[in-house]
């Protein structure tokens, strides 16, 4: 039995495409709203040129500034997976760069969510490979461990479990249990309709203030 700090657990089953399809156009802001604004990243920002992120979480918890366990995770990554890395928010050493991004893209990985730093930022900014990170540094990582794969992680205050649904757009990233997907999608569709009606009313010179005092409404 591996010691705590060195555990490598098998992947959770991939989230079914039918579940992912429901959220491919859902704004992260609305998903966050219908989750009562308690879940999601705060300080992570997108570093890619364009493109949405959606897929199944494969989680990594690593010592800050060390990417040995990230390299081991590549042995488990599948097309459509999102590599979600708890690097403790460290900005001193980068955990991924252009080479790791290029390899992941070739494998069909859906994207990166890195609570830590990246480097080779120009390569990310010119790419449509989704990457969210806390910051940038030119300093590369160490490769000595420890670290764990497919364990619960904390990403910028958001708890992510292996196998969760991960969605990202220009506003940030949210993650949720696939078991909640049907309920969330229904709430998302309702909120999208309310917001569309409000925008239509504004365009017609009317005032629709449904969102004032509404606990699940967007601003």
Secondary structure by P-SEA (a helix, b strand, c coil): ccccccccccccccccaaaaaacccccaaaaaaaaccccccccccccccbbbbbcccbbbbccccccaaaaaaccccccccccccccccccccccccaaaaaaaaaaccccccccbbbcaaaaaaaccccccccccccbbbbccccccccccccccccccccccbbbbcccbbbbbbccaaaaaaaaaaaaaaaaaaaaaaaaaccccccccccccccc
